[in-house]
Amino acid sequence: MKDSDGRPDEEVAYECWKNHMARNDSLIVDECQGQYKSTLVCPECGKISITFDPFMYLSLPLPSTVTRTMTVTVFYCDGSGLPMPYTVTVLKNGCCRDLCQALGTACCLKSDEMLLLAEASASQKSCLYG
């Protein structure tokens, strides 16, 4: 294939794709492949080399989250309210204290009130949820 020599990208890309298709004519190529542009500049002479290369996959970074959401049902010990589910966001590697602080904020906990955490057993969960 000839060098781009200042030709328009569309012309060079079409030529590269035509050459690729001549060697790889299939439905998979038609539906699943594309090409990307790569530009290199020589640091010595400043010559610019532009190529269009076929690809089937692109690598993308996976998003990394540092928080998670949890839904916790709050029961009032004095019976003043019905059990209420609260969804809070806490650090993924946090501890119970982080969960208590987030729940306290979500529940509008007063300074003289206390929040206790307890995990329901499997039999308690089935009793609570039917």
VEXLUMKOL-728704 format. One record per atom (N, C-alpha, C, O): residue number from 1; residue in one letter; chain; atom name; y, z, x. Coordinates in steps of 0.2 Angstrom, whole numbers. Atoms other than C-alpha are relative to their C-alpha. Layout:
N
R / n / res / chain / atom / Y / Z / X
R / NUM / a / A / CA / Y / Z / X
...
***
This chain:
130
R / n / res / chain / atom / Y / Z / X
R / 1 / m / A / N / -6 / 0 / 4
R / 1 / m / A / CA / 0 / 0 / 0
R / 1 / m / A / C / 6 / 0 / 4
R / 1 / m / A / O / 6 / 3 / 10
R / 2 / k / A / N / -6 / 0 / -4
R / 2 / k / A / CA / 17 / -4 / 6
R / 2 / k / A / C / 4 / 7 / -1
R / 2 / k / A / O / 4 / 10 / -6
R / 3 / d / A / N / -4 / -5 / 0
R / 3 / d / A / CA / 30 / 9 / 10
R / 3 / d / A / C / 5 / -1 / -6
R / 3 / d / A / O / 7 / -7 / -8
R / 4 / s / A / N / -4 / 1 / 6
R / 4 / s / A / CA / 43 / 12 / -4
R / 4 / s / A / C / 6 / -4 / 3
R / 4 / s / A / O / 9 / -7 / -1
R / 5 / d / A / N / -5 / 4 / -3
R / 5 / d / A / CA / 57 / 5 / 8
R / 5 / d / A / C / 6 / 0 / -5
R / 5 / d / A / O / 9 / -5 / -6
R / 6 / g / A / N / -6 / 0 / 4
R / 6 / g / A / CA / 71 / 11 / -4
R / 6 / g / A / C / -1 / -3 / -7
R / 6 / g / A / O / 4 / -3 / -11
R / 7 / r / A / N / 1 / 3 / 7
R / 7 / r / A / CA / 63 / 3 / -20
R / 7 / r / A / C / 0 / 6 / -5
R / 7 / r / A / O / -1 / 12 / -3
R / 8 / p / A / N / -1 / -5 / 5
R / 8 / p / A / CA / 65 / 12 / -36
R / 8 / p / A / C / -7 / 4 / -1
R / 8 / p / A / O / -12 / 1 / 0
R / 9 / d / A / N / 6 / -5 / 1
R / 9 / d / A / CA / 53 / 27 / -40
R / 9 / d / A / C / -5 / -3 / -5
R / 9 / d / A / O / -11 / -3 / -4
R / 10 / e / A / N / 4 / 3 / 6
R / 10 / e / A / CA / 47 / 18 / -56
R / 10 / e / A / C / -5 / -5 / 3
R / 10 / e / A / O / -11 / -6 / 1
R / 11 / e / A / N / 4 / 6 / -3
R / 11 / e / A / CA / 41 / 3 / -46
R / 11 / e / A / C / -5 / 2 / 5
R / 11 / e / A / O / -11 / 0 / 4
R / 12 / v / A / N / 5 / -3 / -5
R / 12 / v / A / CA / 32 / 13 / -32
R / 12 / v / A / C / -5 / 3 / -4
R / 12 / v / A / O / -11 / 3 / -2
R / 13 / a / A / N / 5 / -4 / 4
R / 13 / a / A / CA / 24 / 24 / -45
R / 13 / a / A / C / -5 / -4 / -3
R / 13 / a / A / O / -11 / -3 / -4
R / 14 / y / A / N / 4 / 4 / 4
R / 14 / y / A / CA / 18 / 10 / -55
R / 14 / y / A / C / -5 / -4 / 5
R / 14 / y / A / O / -11 / -5 / 3
R / 15 / e / A / N / 4 / 3 / -5
R / 15 / e / A / CA / 11 / 1 / -39
R / 15 / e / A / C / -6 / 5 / 2
R / 15 / e / A / O / -12 / 3 / 2
R / 16 / c / A / N / 5 / -5 / -2
R / 16 / c / A / CA / 2 / 17 / -34
R / 16 / c / A / C / -5 / 1 / -5
R / 16 / c / A / O / -11 / 2 / -4
R / 17 / w / A / N / 4 / -1 / 5
R / 17 / w / A / CA / -5 / 20 / -51
R / 17 / w / A / C / -5 / -6 / -1
R / 17 / w / A / O / -11 / -5 / -3
R / 18 / k / A / N / 4 / 6 / 0
R / 18 / k / A / CA / -11 / 2 / -52
R / 18 / k / A / C / -6 / 0 / 5
R / 18 / k / A / O / -12 / -2 / 3
R / 19 / n / A / N / 5 / -1 / -5
R / 19 / n / A / CA / -20 / 4 / -36
R / 19 / n / A / C / -6 / 5 / -1
R / 19 / n / A / O / -12 / 4 / 0
R / 20 / h / A / N / 5 / -5 / 2
R / 20 / h / A / CA / -28 / 20 / -41
R / 20 / h / A / C / -5 / -2 / -6
R / 20 / h / A / O / -11 / -1 / -5
R / 21 / m / A / N / 4 / 2 / 5
R / 21 / m / A / CA / -34 / 13 / -57
R / 21 / m / A / C / -5 / -6 / 1
R / 21 / m / A / O / -10 / -6 / -2
R / 22 / a / A / N / 5 / 5 / -3
R / 22 / a / A / CA / -42 / -2 / -48
R / 22 / a / A / C / -6 / 3 / 2
R / 22 / a / A / O / -12 / 0 / 2
R / 23 / r / A / N / 6 / -3 / -3
R / 23 / r / A / CA / -54 / 10 / -40
R / 23 / r / A / C / -3 / 5 / -5
R / 23 / r / A / O / -9 / 7 / -4
R / 24 / n / A / N / 2 / -6 / 4
R / 24 / n / A / CA / -55 / 23 / -54
R / 24 / n / A / C / 1 / -2 / -7
R / 24 / n / A / O / 4 / 2 / -11
R / 25 / d / A / N / -1 / 2 / 7
R / 25 / d / A / CA / -56 / 14 / -71
R / 25 / d / A / C / -5 / 4 / -4
R / 25 / d / A / O / -11 / 2 / -4
R / 26 / s / A / N / 5 / -3 / 4
R / 26 / s / A / CA / -63 / 26 / -83
R / 26 / s / A / C / 5 / 4 / -6
R / 26 / s / A / O / 11 / 5 / -5
R / 27 / l / A / N / -4 / -4 / 5
R / 27 / l / A / CA / -58 / 36 / -99
R / 27 / l / A / C / 2 / 6 / 2
R / 27 / l / A / O / 8 / 8 / 0
R / 28 / i / A / N / -2 / -7 / -2
R / 28 / i / A / CA / -57 / 52 / -90
R / 28 / i / A / C / 6 / -1 / 4
R / 28 / i / A / O / 11 / 3 / 3
R / 29 / v / A / N / -6 / 1 / -4
R / 29 / v / A / CA / -44 / 45 / -78
R / 29 / v / A / C / 6 / -2 / -5
R / 29 / v / A / O / 11 / 1 / -4
R / 30 / d / A / N / -5 / 2 / 5
R / 30 / d / A / CA / -35 / 37 / -93
R / 30 / d / A / C / 3 / 6 / -4
R / 30 / d / A / O / 9 / 7 / -5
R / 31 / e / A / N / -2 / -6 / 4
R / 31 / e / A / CA / -34 / 54 / -102
R / 31 / e / A / C / 2 / 6 / 3
R / 31 / e / A / O / 6 / 10 / 1
R / 32 / c / A / N / 0 / -6 / -4
R / 32 / c / A / CA / -35 / 67 / -89
R / 32 / c / A / C / 4 / 0 / 6
R / 32 / c / A / O / 5 / 5 / 9
R / 33 / q / A / N / -3 / 0 / -6
R / 33 / q / A / CA / -26 / 61 / -74
R / 33 / q / A / C / 7 / -2 / 0
R / 33 / q / A / O / 9 / -5 / -5
R / 34 / g / A / N / -7 / 3 / 0
R / 34 / g / A / CA / -8 / 58 / -69
R / 34 / g / A / C / 2 / 0 / 8
R / 34 / g / A / O / -3 / 0 / 12
R / 35 / q / A / N / -2 / 0 / -7
R / 35 / q / A / CA / 2 / 57 / -53
R / 35 / q / A / C / 6 / 4 / 1
R / 35 / q / A / O / 10 / 5 / -3
R / 36 / y / A / N / -6 / -3 / -2
R / 36 / y / A / CA / 15 / 67 / -44
R / 36 / y / A / C / 3 / -3 / 6
R / 36 / y / A / O / 0 / -6 / 10
R / 37 / k / A / N / -4 / 3 / -6
R / 37 / k / A / CA / 29 / 62 / -32
R / 37 / k / A / C / 0 / 5 / 6
R / 37 / k / A / O / 1 / 11 / 4
R / 38 / s / A / N / -1 / -4 / -6
R / 38 / s / A / CA / 29 / 69 / -14
R / 38 / s / A / C / 5 / -3 / 4
R / 38 / s / A / O / 4 / -9 / 6
R / 39 / t / A / N / -5 / 2 / -5
R / 39 / t / A / CA / 44 / 67 / -3
R / 39 / t / A / C / 0 / 3 / 6
R / 39 / t / A / O / 0 / 10 / 7
R / 40 / l / A / N / 0 / -3 / -7
R / 40 / l / A / CA / 43 / 70 / 16
R / 40 / l / A / C / 6 / -3 / 3
R / 40 / l / A / O / 7 / -9 / 3
R / 41 / v / A / N / -5 / 3 / -4
R / 41 / v / A / CA / 58 / 68 / 27
R / 41 / v / A / C / -1 / 2 / 8
R / 41 / v / A / O / -3 / 8 / 9
R / 42 / c / A / N / 2 / -1 / -7
R / 42 / c / A / CA / 55 / 66 / 46
R / 42 / c / A / C / 6 / 4 / 3
R / 42 / c / A / O / 12 / 2 / 3
R / 43 / p / A / N / -6 / -4 / -3
R / 43 / p / A / CA / 66 / 80 / 55
R / 43 / p / A / C / 2 / -4 / 7
R / 43 / p / A / O / 8 / -2 / 9
R / 44 / e / A / N / -2 / 4 / -6
R / 44 / e / A / CA / 67 / 68 / 71
R / 44 / e / A / C / 5 / -6 / -2
R / 44 / e / A / O / 10 / -6 / 0
R / 45 / c / A / N / -4 / 7 / 1
R / 45 / c / A / CA / 73 / 51 / 64
R / 45 / c / A / C / 3 / 0 / -7
R / 45 / c / A / O / 7 / -4 / -9
R / 46 / g / A / N / -3 / 0 / 7
R / 46 / g / A / CA / 77 / 56 / 45
R / 46 / g / A / C / -3 / -5 / -4
R / 46 / g / A / O / -1 / -6 / -10
R / 47 / k / A / N / 3 / 5 / 5
R / 47 / k / A / CA / 65 / 43 / 38
R / 47 / k / A / C / -3 / 4 / -6
R / 47 / k / A / O / -6 / 9 / -5
R / 48 / i / A / N / 3 / -3 / 7
R / 48 / i / A / CA / 60 / 47 / 20
R / 48 / i / A / C / -6 / -4 / -2
R / 48 / i / A / O / -6 / -10 / -2
R / 49 / s / A / N / 7 / 3 / 2
R / 49 / s / A / CA / 42 / 44 / 15
R / 49 / s / A / C / -1 / 3 / -7
R / 49 / s / A / O / -2 / 9 / -8
R / 50 / i / A / N / 1 / -2 / 7
R / 50 / i / A / CA / 39 / 44 / -4
R / 50 / i / A / C / -7 / -2 / -2
R / 50 / i / A / O / -8 / -8 / -1
R / 51 / t / A / N / 7 / 2 / 3
R / 51 / t / A / CA / 21 / 44 / -11
R / 51 / t / A / C / -1 / 3 / -7
R / 51 / t / A / O / 2 / 8 / -9
R / 52 / f / A / N / 2 / -3 / 7
R / 52 / f / A / CA / 14 / 46 / -28
R / 52 / f / A / C / -8 / 1 / 0
R / 52 / f / A / O / -12 / -4 / 1
R / 53 / d / A / N / 7 / -1 / -1
R / 53 / d / A / CA / -3 / 54 / -28
R / 53 / d / A / C / -3 / 2 / -7
R / 53 / d / A / O / 0 / 6 / -11
R / 54 / p / A / N / 4 / -2 / 6
R / 54 / p / A / CA / -16 / 56 / -42
R / 54 / p / A / C / -2 / 7 / 0
R / 54 / p / A / O / -3 / 10 / 5
R / 55 / f / A / N / 2 / -7 / 1
R / 55 / f / A / CA / -20 / 73 / -49
R / 55 / f / A / C / -4 / 1 / -7
R / 55 / f / A / O / -3 / -3 / -11
R / 56 / m / A / N / 4 / -2 / 6
R / 56 / m / A / CA / -32 / 80 / -62
R / 56 / m / A / C / 2 / 7 / -2
R / 56 / m / A / O / 2 / 9 / -8
R / 57 / y / A / N / -2 / -7 / 2
R / 57 / y / A / CA / -27 / 99 / -61
R / 57 / y / A / C / 6 / 2 / 4
R / 57 / y / A / O / 8 / -1 / 9
R / 58 / l / A / N / -5 / -3 / -3
R / 58 / l / A / CA / -12 / 108 / -57
R / 58 / l / A / C / -1 / 7 / 1
R / 58 / l / A / O / -3 / 11 / -4
R / 59 / s / A / N / 0 / -8 / -1
R / 59 / s / A / CA / -12 / 126 / -50
R / 59 / s / A / C / 6 / 3 / -2
R / 59 / s / A / O / 12 / 1 / 0
R / 60 / l / A / N / -5 / -4 / 2
R / 60 / l / A / CA / -1 / 138 / -59
R / 60 / l / A / C / -1 / 7 / 1
R / 60 / l / A / O / -7 / 9 / 0
R / 61 / p / A / N / 1 / -7 / -1
R / 61 / p / A / CA / 2 / 156 / -55
R / 61 / p / A / C / -1 / 3 / -7
R / 61 / p / A / O / 2 / 2 / -12
R / 62 / l / A / N / 1 / -4 / 6
R / 62 / l / A / CA / -5 / 168 / -68
R / 62 / l / A / C / 5 / 5 / -1
R / 62 / l / A / O / 7 / 9 / 4
R / 63 / p / A / N / -5 / -5 / 0
R / 63 / p / A / CA / 8 / 179 / -75
R / 63 / p / A / C / -3 / 7 / 0
R / 63 / p / A / O / -9 / 8 / -2
R / 64 / s / A / N / 3 / -7 / -1
R / 64 / s / A / CA / 5 / 197 / -70
R / 64 / s / A / C / 5 / 5 / -4
R / 64 / s / A / O / 11 / 5 / -3
R / 65 / t / A / N / -4 / -5 / 3
R / 65 / t / A / CA / 11 / 211 / -81
R / 65 / t / A / C / -2 / 7 / 3
R / 65 / t / A / O / -7 / 8 / 5
R / 66 / v / A / N / 0 / -7 / -3
R / 66 / v / A / CA / 14 / 229 / -76
R / 66 / v / A / C / 0 / 5 / -6
R / 66 / v / A / O / -1 / 11 / -4
R / 67 / t / A / N / 0 / -4 / 6
R / 67 / t / A / CA / 14 / 236 / -94
R / 67 / t / A / C / -5 / -2 / -5
R / 67 / t / A / O / -8 / -8 / -4
R / 68 / r / A / N / 4 / 1 / 5
R / 68 / r / A / CA / 3 / 237 / -108
R / 68 / r / A / C / 2 / 3 / -7
R / 68 / r / A / O / 5 / 8 / -6
R / 69 / t / A / N / -2 / -3 / 7
R / 69 / t / A / CA / 5 / 241 / -127
R / 69 / t / A / C / -6 / 4 / -2
R / 69 / t / A / O / -12 / 2 / -2
R / 70 / m / A / N / 5 / -4 / 3
R / 70 / m / A / CA / -5 / 255 / -135
R / 70 / m / A / C / 2 / 2 / -7
R / 70 / m / A / O / 8 / 4 / -8
R / 71 / t / A / N / -2 / -3 / 6
R / 71 / t / A / CA / -6 / 260 / -153
R / 71 / t / A / C / -4 / 6 / -1
R / 71 / t / A / O / -10 / 7 / 0
R / 72 / v / A / N / 3 / -6 / 1
R / 72 / v / A / CA / -9 / 278 / -156
R / 72 / v / A / C / 2 / 3 / -7
R / 72 / v / A / O / 8 / 2 / -9
R / 73 / t / A / N / -1 / -3 / 7
R / 73 / t / A / CA / -11 / 287 / -173
R / 73 / t / A / C / 2 / 8 / 2
R / 73 / t / A / O / -1 / 11 / 5
R / 74 / v / A / N / -3 / -7 / -1
R / 74 / v / A / CA / 0 / 303 / -173
R / 74 / v / A / C / -2 / 4 / -7
R / 74 / v / A / O / 0 / 2 / -12
R / 75 / f / A / N / 1 / -5 / 5
R / 75 / f / A / CA / -6 / 318 / -184
R / 75 / f / A / C / 4 / 6 / 0
R / 75 / f / A / O / 5 / 8 / 6
R / 76 / y / A / N / -5 / -5 / 0
R / 76 / y / A / CA / 6 / 331 / -189
R / 76 / y / A / C / -4 / 7 / -1
R / 76 / y / A / O / -8 / 7 / -6
R / 77 / c / A / N / 4 / -6 / 0
R / 77 / c / A / CA / -2 / 349 / -186
R / 77 / c / A / C / 2 / 4 / -6
R / 77 / c / A / O / -2 / 7 / -9
R / 78 / d / A / N / -2 / -4 / 6
R / 78 / d / A / CA / 8 / 357 / -200
R / 78 / d / A / C / -1 / -4 / -7
R / 78 / d / A / O / 1 / -1 / -12
R / 79 / g / A / N / 1 / 3 / 7
R / 79 / g / A / CA / 4 / 344 / -213
R / 79 / g / A / C / 6 / -3 / -3
R / 79 / g / A / O / 6 / -5 / -9
R / 80 / s / A / N / -6 / 2 / 3
R / 80 / s / A / CA / 22 / 339 / -215
R / 80 / s / A / C / 0 / -8 / -1
R / 80 / s / A / O / 5 / -10 / -4
R / 81 / g / A / N / 0 / 7 / 1
R / 81 / g / A / CA / 18 / 320 / -214
R / 81 / g / A / C / -7 / -3 / 1
R / 81 / g / A / O / -12 / 0 / 3
R / 82 / l / A / N / 7 / 3 / 0
R / 82 / l / A / CA / 4 / 308 / -216
R / 82 / l / A / C / -1 / -3 / 7
R / 82 / l / A / O / 4 / -4 / 11
R / 83 / p / A / N / 2 / 3 / -7
R / 83 / p / A / CA / -5 / 301 / -200
R / 83 / p / A / C / 4 / -7 / 0
R / 83 / p / A / O / 4 / -11 / -4
R / 84 / m / A / N / -4 / 6 / -1
R / 84 / m / A / CA / 6 / 287 / -193
R / 84 / m / A / C / -1 / -3 / 7
R / 84 / m / A / O / -1 / 0 / 12
R / 85 / p / A / N / 1 / 3 / -7
R / 85 / p / A / CA / 2 / 274 / -180
R / 85 / p / A / C / 6 / -2 / 3
R / 85 / p / A / O / 11 / -4 / 0
R / 86 / y / A / N / -6 / 2 / -4
R / 86 / y / A / CA / 15 / 271 / -167
R / 86 / y / A / C / -3 / -5 / 6
R / 86 / y / A / O / -8 / -3 / 9
R / 87 / t / A / N / 2 / 5 / -6
R / 87 / t / A / CA / 14 / 256 / -154
R / 87 / t / A / C / 5 / 1 / 5
R / 87 / t / A / O / 11 / 0 / 4
R / 88 / v / A / N / -5 / -1 / -6
R / 88 / v / A / CA / 22 / 260 / -137
R / 88 / v / A / C / -2 / -4 / 6
R / 88 / v / A / O / -8 / -6 / 6
R / 89 / t / A / N / 1 / 4 / -6
R / 89 / t / A / CA / 23 / 251 / -121
R / 89 / t / A / C / 0 / 5 / 6
R / 89 / t / A / O / 5 / 9 / 7
R / 90 / v / A / N / 1 / -5 / -6
R / 90 / v / A / CA / 17 / 261 / -105
R / 90 / v / A / C / -2 / -5 / 6
R / 90 / v / A / O / -4 / -10 / 5
R / 91 / l / A / N / 2 / 3 / -6
R / 91 / l / A / CA / 14 / 256 / -87
R / 91 / l / A / C / -8 / -1 / 0
R / 91 / l / A / O / -11 / 4 / -2
R / 92 / k / A / N / 7 / 2 / 0
R / 92 / k / A / CA / -3 / 248 / -85
R / 92 / k / A / C / -4 / 5 / 4
R / 92 / k / A / O / -10 / 7 / 3
R / 93 / n / A / N / 3 / -5 / -4
R / 93 / n / A / CA / -7 / 261 / -71
R / 93 / n / A / C / 3 / 7 / -1
R / 93 / n / A / O / 3 / 11 / 4
R / 94 / g / A / N / -3 / -6 / 1
R / 94 / g / A / CA / 2 / 275 / -79
R / 94 / g / A / C / -5 / 6 / -2
R / 94 / g / A / O / -11 / 5 / -1
R / 95 / c / A / N / 4 / -5 / 2
R / 95 / c / A / CA / -4 / 292 / -84
R / 95 / c / A / C / 1 / 3 / -7
R / 95 / c / A / O / 6 / 0 / -10
R / 96 / c / A / N / -1 / -3 / 6
R / 96 / c / A / CA / -5 / 303 / -99
R / 96 / c / A / C / 7 / 2 / -2
R / 96 / c / A / O / 10 / 2 / -7
R / 97 / r / A / N / -7 / -2 / 1
R / 97 / r / A / CA / 12 / 310 / -96
R / 97 / r / A / C / 5 / -6 / -2
R / 97 / r / A / O / 9 / -5 / -6
R / 98 / d / A / N / -4 / 6 / 2
R / 98 / d / A / CA / 19 / 292 / -97
R / 98 / d / A / C / -1 / -1 / -8
R / 98 / d / A / O / 4 / -3 / -11
R / 99 / l / A / N / 2 / 1 / 7
R / 99 / l / A / CA / 10 / 290 / -114
R / 99 / l / A / C / 4 / 5 / -5
R / 99 / l / A / O / 7 / 3 / -10
R / 100 / c / A / N / -3 / -5 / 3
R / 100 / c / A / CA / 17 / 307 / -120
R / 100 / c / A / C / 7 / -1 / -1
R / 100 / c / A / O / 10 / 0 / -6
R / 101 / q / A / N / -7 / 2 / 1
R / 101 / q / A / CA / 35 / 302 / -116
R / 101 / q / A / C / 2 / -5 / -4
R / 101 / q / A / O / 6 / -5 / -8
R / 102 / a / A / N / -1 / 6 / 4
R / 102 / a / A / CA / 34 / 285 / -124
R / 102 / a / A / C / -1 / 2 / -7
R / 102 / a / A / O / 3 / 0 / -12
R / 103 / l / A / N / 1 / -2 / 7
R / 103 / l / A / CA / 26 / 293 / -140
R / 103 / l / A / C / 6 / 5 / -2
R / 103 / l / A / O / 8 / 4 / -8
R / 104 / g / A / N / -5 / -5 / 2
R / 104 / g / A / CA / 39 / 307 / -140
R / 104 / g / A / C / 6 / -3 / -2
R / 104 / g / A / O / 10 / -2 / -7
R / 105 / t / A / N / -6 / 4 / 2
R / 105 / t / A / CA / 53 / 294 / -140
R / 105 / t / A / C / -1 / -3 / -6
R / 105 / t / A / O / 3 / -4 / -11
R / 106 / a / A / N / 1 / 4 / 6
R / 106 / a / A / CA / 45 / 284 / -153
R / 106 / a / A / C / -1 / 4 / -6
R / 106 / a / A / O / 2 / 2 / -12
R / 107 / c / A / N / 1 / -5 / 5
R / 107 / c / A / CA / 41 / 299 / -164
R / 107 / c / A / C / 7 / 4 / -2
R / 107 / c / A / O / 7 / 8 / -6
R / 108 / c / A / N / -6 / -4 / 1
R / 108 / c / A / CA / 59 / 306 / -162
R / 108 / c / A / C / -2 / 7 / 1
R / 108 / c / A / O / 1 / 11 / -3
R / 109 / l / A / N / 2 / -7 / -1
R / 109 / l / A / CA / 51 / 322 / -155
R / 109 / l / A / C / 6 / 4 / 2
R / 109 / l / A / O / 10 / 2 / 6
R / 110 / k / A / N / -5 / -4 / -2
R / 110 / k / A / CA / 63 / 336 / -155
R / 110 / k / A / C / -1 / 5 / 6
R / 110 / k / A / O / -7 / 5 / 8
R / 111 / s / A / N / 2 / -4 / -6
R / 111 / s / A / CA / 65 / 348 / -140
R / 111 / s / A / C / -4 / 6 / -1
R / 111 / s / A / O / -8 / 8 / 4
R / 112 / d / A / N / 5 / -6 / 1
R / 112 / d / A / CA / 56 / 362 / -148
R / 112 / d / A / C / -7 / -2 / -3
R / 112 / d / A / O / -11 / 2 / -5
R / 113 / e / A / N / 6 / 3 / 3
R / 113 / e / A / CA / 42 / 351 / -154
R / 113 / e / A / C / -5 / -2 / 6
R / 113 / e / A / O / -2 / -4 / 12
R / 114 / m / A / N / 5 / 2 / -6
R / 114 / m / A / CA / 26 / 347 / -143
R / 114 / m / A / C / -5 / -5 / -3
R / 114 / m / A / O / -7 / -5 / -9
R / 115 / l / A / N / 4 / 5 / 2
R / 115 / l / A / CA / 15 / 333 / -143
R / 115 / l / A / C / -7 / 1 / 4
R / 115 / l / A / O / -7 / 2 / 10
R / 116 / l / A / N / 7 / -1 / -3
R / 116 / l / A / CA / -4 / 335 / -139
R / 116 / l / A / C / -4 / -7 / -1
R / 116 / l / A / O / -4 / -10 / -6
R / 117 / l / A / N / 5 / 6 / 0
R / 117 / l / A / CA / -16 / 320 / -135
R / 117 / l / A / C / -7 / 2 / -1
R / 117 / l / A / O / -9 / 7 / 3
R / 118 / a / A / N / 8 / -1 / 0
R / 118 / a / A / CA / -34 / 320 / -140
R / 118 / a / A / C / -3 / -7 / -2
R / 118 / a / A / O / 0 / -11 / -6
R / 119 / e / A / N / 3 / 6 / 2
R / 119 / e / A / CA / -46 / 306 / -141
R / 119 / e / A / C / -5 / 1 / -5
R / 119 / e / A / O / -9 / 6 / -5
R / 120 / a / A / N / 4 / -1 / 6
R / 120 / a / A / CA / -56 / 304 / -157
R / 120 / a / A / C / -7 / -2 / 3
R / 120 / a / A / O / -8 / -7 / 6
R / 121 / s / A / N / 7 / 2 / -1
R / 121 / s / A / CA / -75 / 303 / -155
R / 121 / s / A / C / -2 / -6 / -4
R / 121 / s / A / O / 2 / -7 / -9
R / 122 / a / A / N / 2 / 6 / 4
R / 122 / a / A / CA / -85 / 288 / -162
R / 122 / a / A / C / -1 / 2 / -7
R / 122 / a / A / O / 1 / -1 / -12
R / 123 / s / A / N / 1 / -3 / 7
R / 123 / s / A / CA / -90 / 299 / -177
R / 123 / s / A / C / 7 / 1 / -4
R / 123 / s / A / O / 7 / 0 / -10
R / 124 / q / A / N / -7 / -2 / 3
R / 124 / q / A / CA / -72 / 305 / -180
R / 124 / q / A / C / 4 / -7 / -2
R / 124 / q / A / O / 7 / -7 / -7
R / 125 / k / A / N / -3 / 6 / 1
R / 125 / k / A / CA / -66 / 287 / -179
R / 125 / k / A / C / -2 / -4 / -6
R / 125 / k / A / O / 1 / -6 / -10
R / 126 / s / A / N / 3 / 4 / 6
R / 126 / s / A / CA / -78 / 280 / -192
R / 126 / s / A / C / 2 / 4 / -6
R / 126 / s / A / O / 3 / 1 / -12
R / 127 / c / A / N / -2 / -4 / 5
R / 127 / c / A / CA / -73 / 295 / -203
R / 127 / c / A / C / 7 / -1 / -2
R / 127 / c / A / O / 9 / -2 / -8
R / 128 / l / A / N / -7 / 1 / 1
R / 128 / l / A / CA / -55 / 292 / -201
R / 128 / l / A / C / 2 / -7 / -3
R / 128 / l / A / O / 6 / -8 / -7
R / 129 / y / A / N / -1 / 7 / 2
R / 129 / y / A / CA / -56 / 273 / -204
R / 129 / y / A / C / -4 / -3 / -5
R / 129 / y / A / O / -4 / -9 / -6
R / 130 / g / A / N / 4 / 2 / 5
R / 130 / g / A / CA / -69 / 272 / -217
R / 130 / g / A / C / -7 / -1 / 2
R / 130 / g / A / O / -11 / -3 / -2
***
